[in-house]
Amino acid sequence: MSRFFIEVAYKGTNYSGFQVQQNAVTIQSELEKAMTIFFREPITLTGSSRTDAGVHAKQNFFHFDFNREEAHIVCNATYNINAILPEDIAVLSIVKAKDNAHCRFDALSRMYQYTLYNKKDPFLTDYAYYYPYQADLERLNKAAVIVLNTINFETFCKKNVQVHHYDCKIEISEWKIDKHKLIYTVKGNRFLRGMVRGLVGTMLKVGTKKINLEQFEKIVASKDARNADFSMPARGLSLIKVSY
Protein backbone atom coordinates (compact mmCIF):
# COMPACT_ATOMS: atom_id res chain seq x y z
CA MET A 1 0.00 0.00 0.00
CA SER A 2 1.19 3.50 -0.80
CA ARG A 3 0.06 6.65 1.02
CA PHE A 4 -0.95 9.82 -0.78
CA PHE A 5 -1.84 13.35 0.33
CA ILE A 6 -4.62 15.04 -1.61
CA GLU A 7 -4.87 18.84 -1.46
CA VAL A 8 -8.34 20.32 -1.89
CA ALA A 9 -10.17 23.65 -1.97
CA TYR A 10 -13.91 24.11 -1.57
CA LYS A 11 -16.81 26.46 -1.11
CA GLY A 12 -18.58 25.12 1.97
CA THR A 13 -21.98 26.77 1.45
CA ASN A 14 -23.83 23.65 0.30
CA TYR A 15 -22.18 21.14 2.64
CA SER A 16 -22.77 19.89 6.17
CA GLY A 17 -19.11 20.27 7.03
CA PHE A 18 -15.86 18.56 6.13
CA GLN A 19 -16.07 15.11 7.69
CA VAL A 20 -18.35 12.25 6.65
CA GLN A 21 -21.68 12.22 8.51
CA GLN A 22 -24.69 9.94 8.27
CA ASN A 23 -27.50 11.25 6.05
CA ALA A 24 -25.55 14.42 5.14
CA VAL A 25 -23.58 15.65 2.14
CA THR A 26 -20.04 16.65 3.15
CA ILE A 27 -16.75 17.50 1.47
CA GLN A 28 -15.31 14.11 2.39
CA SER A 29 -18.33 12.13 1.17
CA GLU A 30 -18.32 13.89 -2.22
CA LEU A 31 -14.58 13.40 -2.67
CA GLU A 32 -14.68 9.74 -1.63
CA LYS A 33 -17.54 9.15 -4.07
CA ALA A 34 -15.68 10.80 -6.97
CA MET A 35 -12.44 8.95 -6.25
CA THR A 36 -14.23 5.63 -5.90
CA ILE A 37 -15.81 6.16 -9.32
CA PHE A 38 -12.47 7.00 -10.93
CA PHE A 39 -10.29 4.34 -9.27
CA ARG A 40 -13.09 1.71 -9.41
CA GLU A 41 -12.52 0.64 -5.84
CA PRO A 42 -13.59 2.05 -2.45
CA ILE A 43 -11.47 4.98 -1.23
CA THR A 44 -11.44 6.01 2.45
CA LEU A 45 -10.02 9.42 3.31
CA THR A 46 -8.54 10.79 6.54
CA GLY A 47 -8.93 14.54 6.97
CA SER A 48 -6.45 17.12 8.20
CA SER A 49 -8.64 19.92 9.61
CA ARG A 50 -12.36 19.60 10.16
CA THR A 51 -14.40 22.60 9.07
CA ASP A 52 -17.99 23.19 10.15
CA ALA A 53 -21.02 23.40 7.88
CA GLY A 54 -20.76 26.40 5.55
CA VAL A 55 -17.05 27.07 6.19
CA HIS A 56 -14.78 27.37 3.15
CA ALA A 57 -11.19 26.31 2.48
CA LYS A 58 -8.57 27.59 0.06
CA GLN A 59 -6.38 24.69 1.17
CA ASN A 60 -7.10 21.55 3.12
CA PHE A 61 -5.78 17.99 2.99
CA PHE A 62 -6.80 14.36 3.16
CA HIS A 63 -4.62 11.30 3.02
CA PHE A 64 -5.49 7.87 1.67
CA ASP A 65 -3.83 4.53 1.01
CA PHE A 66 -3.95 2.93 -2.42
CA ASN A 67 -2.78 -0.49 -3.49
CA ARG A 68 -1.19 0.42 -6.79
CA GLU A 69 2.46 0.41 -7.77
CA GLU A 70 2.12 3.09 -10.45
CA ALA A 71 2.18 6.11 -8.13
CA HIS A 72 2.38 8.48 -11.09
CA ILE A 73 -1.07 7.34 -12.24
CA VAL A 74 -2.56 8.34 -8.89
CA CYS A 75 -0.68 11.65 -8.77
CA ASN A 76 -1.86 12.52 -12.29
CA ALA A 77 -5.52 11.80 -11.55
CA THR A 78 -6.33 15.40 -10.54
CA TYR A 79 -8.03 16.35 -13.82
CA ASN A 80 -10.16 13.21 -13.93
CA ILE A 81 -11.33 13.46 -10.33
CA ASN A 82 -12.17 17.15 -10.78
CA ALA A 83 -14.29 16.24 -13.80
CA ILE A 84 -16.44 14.05 -11.51
CA LEU A 85 -16.59 16.38 -8.50
CA PRO A 86 -19.22 19.13 -8.16
CA GLU A 87 -18.00 22.58 -9.23
CA ASP A 88 -17.64 23.87 -5.66
CA ILE A 89 -14.97 21.30 -4.72
CA ALA A 90 -11.56 21.14 -6.42
CA VAL A 91 -8.58 18.83 -6.11
CA LEU A 92 -5.43 20.98 -6.27
CA SER A 93 -2.81 18.22 -6.15
CA ILE A 94 -2.12 14.60 -5.22
CA VAL A 95 1.34 13.67 -3.97
CA LYS A 96 2.93 10.46 -2.73
CA ALA A 97 3.86 10.64 0.97
CA LYS A 98 5.82 8.54 3.43
CA ASP A 99 3.97 5.41 4.49
CA ASN A 100 3.52 6.70 8.06
CA ALA A 101 2.67 10.30 7.14
CA HIS A 102 -0.55 11.63 8.68
CA CYS A 103 -2.21 14.74 7.28
CA ARG A 104 -3.77 15.65 10.64
CA PHE A 105 -1.10 14.81 13.19
CA ASP A 106 1.85 15.89 11.05
CA ALA A 107 0.44 19.36 10.39
CA LEU A 108 2.49 22.09 12.07
CA SER A 109 -0.06 24.87 11.81
CA ARG A 110 -3.37 26.01 10.34
CA MET A 111 -4.26 29.53 9.27
CA TYR A 112 -7.82 30.88 9.15
CA GLN A 113 -9.34 34.16 8.04
CA TYR A 114 -12.69 35.63 8.95
CA THR A 115 -13.93 38.32 6.58
CA LEU A 116 -16.55 41.00 7.24
CA TYR A 117 -17.69 43.80 4.95
CA ASN A 118 -19.59 47.00 5.74
CA LYS A 119 -20.66 48.01 2.23
CA LYS A 120 -23.22 45.89 0.40
CA ASP A 121 -21.42 43.73 -2.14
CA PRO A 122 -23.18 40.86 -3.96
CA PHE A 123 -19.82 39.26 -4.80
CA LEU A 124 -18.98 38.77 -1.12
CA THR A 125 -22.33 37.39 0.06
CA ASP A 126 -21.24 33.74 0.15
CA TYR A 127 -17.69 34.33 1.41
CA ALA A 128 -17.99 37.06 4.04
CA TYR A 129 -20.38 38.44 6.65
CA TYR A 130 -22.18 41.73 6.05
CA TYR A 131 -21.49 43.79 9.16
CA PRO A 132 -22.64 47.42 8.62
CA TYR A 133 -21.13 48.76 11.84
CA GLN A 134 -17.99 50.72 12.60
CA ALA A 135 -15.36 48.78 14.53
CA ASP A 136 -12.24 50.43 15.93
CA LEU A 137 -9.21 48.73 14.33
CA GLU A 138 -6.83 49.75 17.12
CA ARG A 139 -9.09 48.28 19.80
CA LEU A 140 -9.51 45.09 17.75
CA ASN A 141 -5.77 44.63 17.43
CA LYS A 142 -5.22 45.20 21.14
CA ALA A 143 -7.69 42.38 21.75
CA ALA A 144 -5.87 40.30 19.12
CA VAL A 145 -2.62 40.67 21.09
CA ILE A 146 -4.37 39.23 24.14
CA VAL A 147 -5.35 36.24 21.97
CA LEU A 148 -1.73 35.94 20.81
CA ASN A 149 -0.58 35.72 24.43
CA THR A 150 -3.23 33.21 25.49
CA ILE A 151 -2.65 29.47 25.81
CA ASN A 152 -5.91 28.05 27.19
CA PHE A 153 -8.92 28.65 24.90
CA GLU A 154 -11.62 26.78 26.79
CA THR A 155 -13.77 29.94 26.69
CA PHE A 156 -13.88 29.71 22.91
CA CYS A 157 -14.65 26.01 22.57
CA LYS A 158 -18.24 24.99 21.96
CA LYS A 159 -19.50 22.53 24.54
CA ASN A 160 -20.21 18.83 23.98
CA VAL A 161 -16.85 18.43 22.28
CA GLN A 162 -14.49 15.68 23.39
CA VAL A 163 -10.99 17.12 23.59
CA HIS A 164 -8.11 16.18 25.87
CA HIS A 165 -7.06 19.78 26.50
CA TYR A 166 -7.81 23.35 25.45
CA ASP A 167 -4.26 24.59 24.88
CA CYS A 168 -3.41 26.17 21.52
CA LYS A 169 -0.25 27.94 20.45
CA ILE A 170 -1.19 31.01 18.40
CA GLU A 171 1.51 32.46 16.09
CA ILE A 172 -0.51 35.15 14.29
CA SER A 173 -3.54 37.11 15.52
CA GLU A 174 -4.29 40.36 13.71
CA TRP A 175 -7.00 42.51 12.15
CA LYS A 176 -6.60 44.42 8.88
CA ILE A 177 -8.78 46.65 6.73
CA ASP A 178 -8.86 46.06 2.96
CA LYS A 179 -11.09 48.69 1.35
CA HIS A 180 -14.56 47.92 2.75
CA LYS A 181 -13.50 44.55 4.18
CA LEU A 182 -12.40 43.86 7.75
CA ILE A 183 -10.31 40.69 7.96
CA TYR A 184 -9.14 38.75 11.01
CA THR A 185 -6.21 36.37 10.43
CA VAL A 186 -5.22 33.76 12.99
CA LYS A 187 -2.60 31.02 12.75
CA GLY A 188 -1.97 28.31 15.32
CA ASN A 189 -0.92 24.73 15.84
CA ARG A 190 -4.52 23.62 16.53
CA PHE A 191 -8.03 25.04 16.87
CA LEU A 192 -11.03 24.03 18.92
CA ARG A 193 -14.58 23.69 17.60
CA GLY A 194 -16.08 27.14 17.06
CA MET A 195 -12.91 28.84 18.31
CA VAL A 196 -12.28 31.30 15.48
CA ARG A 197 -15.90 32.40 15.22
CA GLY A 198 -16.05 32.77 19.01
CA LEU A 199 -12.92 34.90 19.01
CA VAL A 200 -14.21 37.12 16.19
CA GLY A 201 -17.62 37.67 17.77
CA THR A 202 -16.17 38.49 21.16
CA MET A 203 -13.43 40.77 19.83
CA LEU A 204 -16.00 42.69 17.81
CA LYS A 205 -17.63 43.61 21.11
CA VAL A 206 -14.32 45.28 21.98
CA GLY A 207 -14.10 46.95 18.58
CA THR A 208 -17.62 48.38 18.87
CA LYS A 209 -17.00 49.48 22.49
CA LYS A 210 -19.61 47.19 24.01
CA ILE A 211 -16.91 45.87 26.33
CA ASN A 212 -13.41 47.11 27.17
CA LEU A 213 -10.10 45.27 27.01
CA GLU A 214 -10.13 44.45 30.71
CA GLN A 215 -13.53 42.80 30.32
CA PHE A 216 -12.27 40.89 27.28
CA GLU A 217 -9.30 39.61 29.27
CA LYS A 218 -11.66 38.41 32.00
CA ILE A 219 -13.80 36.61 29.41
CA VAL A 220 -10.71 34.87 27.99
CA ALA A 221 -9.58 33.84 31.48
CA SER A 222 -13.04 32.66 32.57
CA LYS A 223 -12.82 29.31 30.74
CA ASP A 224 -16.59 29.57 30.35
CA ALA A 225 -18.01 29.36 26.82
CA ARG A 226 -21.19 31.12 27.96
CA ASN A 227 -19.17 34.35 28.05
CA ALA A 228 -18.06 34.15 24.41
CA ASP A 229 -20.03 35.29 21.37
CA PHE A 230 -20.39 32.47 18.82
CA SER A 231 -22.95 34.30 16.68
CA MET A 232 -20.70 34.93 13.66
CA PRO A 233 -22.04 32.92 10.68
CA ALA A 234 -19.95 30.21 9.02
CA ARG A 235 -19.83 31.85 5.59
CA GLY A 236 -17.28 34.45 6.73
CA LEU A 237 -14.73 31.83 7.77
CA SER A 238 -12.13 30.24 5.49
CA LEU A 239 -9.28 27.84 6.17
CA ILE A 240 -6.44 29.45 4.24
CA LYS A 241 -3.42 27.19 4.71
CA VAL A 242 -2.28 23.99 6.40
CA SER A 243 1.50 23.85 6.89
CA TYR A 244 3.68 20.75 7.21
N, C-alpha and C positions, 0 to 999 in steps of 0.2 A: 504493500500500500504506500502511496505517495501522498504527502500533505501539500495543500495549496491554499494560499490566501487569495480571497476575491474582494476587490475594492469596489464599493458601490456608492452611488449618490441617489437621492430620492426626494420627491415632494411628498410629505407625509399626510397631506390633507385628507385623502380618501382611505386611509389605513388605520387600523386599530392598534397601531404601535409597530415595534420592530420585531419582537419575538413571536413565534408561533403560539396561537391561542385556539382553543376549541371554538368552533362556530364563529370565527372572525377572520377577516382578510387582513393579513399583515405583510410587511416587507419580506420577512423570511419565508412565509408560505408561498408568496408569488415567485420568489427567486428559486426555491426548491422545486416548484412545479415546472418552471421553465427549464431548469437544468436537467430535471428528470426526463423531460420530453427530448431534449437534445442528446443527452448521453445514453438514453434508452435503458437506464437503470436508476433505482432510487438514490437520491442524493440527500444527505442530512447535513445541515449547516450548523456551525457553532458561531454565535455572534460576539462581537467585540464590545459594543456599548449599546445598551438598550435605550431606545428613545420611546417616549410615550405617544399615544394617539395624537396625530396631527402635527408632530414635530418633524422637521426636515433635517436632511444631512447633505452637506457637500462632499463629505468623505466619511465612510464607515467601512467596517471589514467583517467578513465571515472567514472561517476556515473550514475545509472539508477534506476528507480522505478519498482517494480514487484509485482503484486497482487497475492501473494502466501504465505500461512502461513508457509509452510515447508521451512524455510530459509536454512536449511542444504542441501536441494536438490540443491538450487541455488549455494551455496558456494562450493559444490562438483562437479560442472559442468565443471570445468577447462579442464579435459581430453577430454570430449566430444566436447566442443567448439573448442579446439585446433585441433581435428581431422577433423573439417570442414574448419578451417581457412587455407589460403595459408601458405607455409612453412616459409615465411619471416615475419610473425606476430605471436606472442605467448602471450597467457594469462598466467600470472604468478600466480595470485591469485584472488579470489572473496571473499569479506568480507562484512558482514552486518554492516551498519553504522547507526548513529542517523538519524531520519527522516528529520531533517533540515540540515544535513551535505552537504557541497558543495565542490566538488573536486577542483574547481578553486579558489573560494574565501576563502576557509579555508586553502589553502596551505601557509606555512610560508616562503618557499624559493624554488628556483630551482637552480640546478647546471648543467652547460654545460661544455663540453670540445671540443676544436678544435685541431685536430691532423694533423701535417704536417710531411713529411719524405723526406730526402734528398738523400737516396740511393734506387734505383729502387727495388721494392718489390711487386710481384704480389699478395701477400696475404693482402696488405693494399690498393689496388686500389679502392675498393668500400667504404672504411671507413676512408680514410685520403687523403690529398692533396699532390701530389708530388711537392716539392718545392726545387729544386737543387741549392739553394743559401745559403751562410753562413750568419747567423743572430747572432748578438752579444747578448748573453743571459743577460748580465748585463744591457745593454741599454733597452732591452725588459722589464725587471723587474722594471726598473725605470719608464718606461711608465705605467706599470701595477699598480704601486703605485699611480700614478696620477688618474687612473681609480678608484682605491679604495677610493680615497678622493673626487670623483666627485658625485654630486647629480643629476644634470640635464643632461640628455643624448639625448637632441633633435638633436644634431649633428649626432648621430648614429641611428636615426630612419628614415626608408624609408618614403618618402612622400606618400600622398594619404592614410594615415592611420588615422582613427578616434580614438583619445585617448584624455582623459580629461587633462592629464598632462604628463610630460616627466621625472618625478622624479623616481629614482630607488635607493634603498639602497644596495650597494655592500658589501658583507662580505669577499669574497675571490677573489683575482685577482692576478694570478701568472703564470709564465712560467717555465717549467722544460724540461730537456733533458733526454730522455730514449733511450739509444743506438743511433739509427739513426732517432729517432722520436723527434719532437719538439711539446710539448703539452701546450696549454693555458687552464687553468681552471678558471672559473668564477662562483661565486655563489651570488645570490641576491634575493630580495623579489619579483621582477618582471623584465621582459625584454620587450623591444620594438621590433617591427618587423625589422629584419635585424641587430639588435644591436650587437650581438656577432660577426658576420662576418664582420661588419663595424669596430669594435674595433680591431679585428685580422689584417685585411688588413692595417689599419692605423698604428698600432703599429709596424708592420713589416717594414714599411718605416723608423721607428726609428731604428729598429734592423739592417737594411741594410745601415744605414747612409745616406738615401735620405733626411731625415729631422732630426732636432735635438729635444731635449726635450722641449725647449722653443717653437718651432714651433708646436709641438704636443699639448702642453698646450693651445696655441692659437686656434688650430683647435677644441679642446674639448669645449672651452669657446665660440666659434663662434655661436653655435646653428644653424649651417647651414650645412645640409646634403651634400651639394655639395663639402664640404671640406673633407669628409670622403671617404675611399676606401672600397667599398662594393663588390669588385671583387672576394673575396674568394668563391670557389664553395661550394655547400651545402653538398657534400659527406664527408667533413672533420669535420662536426659538429654533435655532439651527445648530447642529453639530458641524463644526467647521473642519476639524482635523484630529486625527488619531495618530500619535507619534510612537515609533518603536525604536 
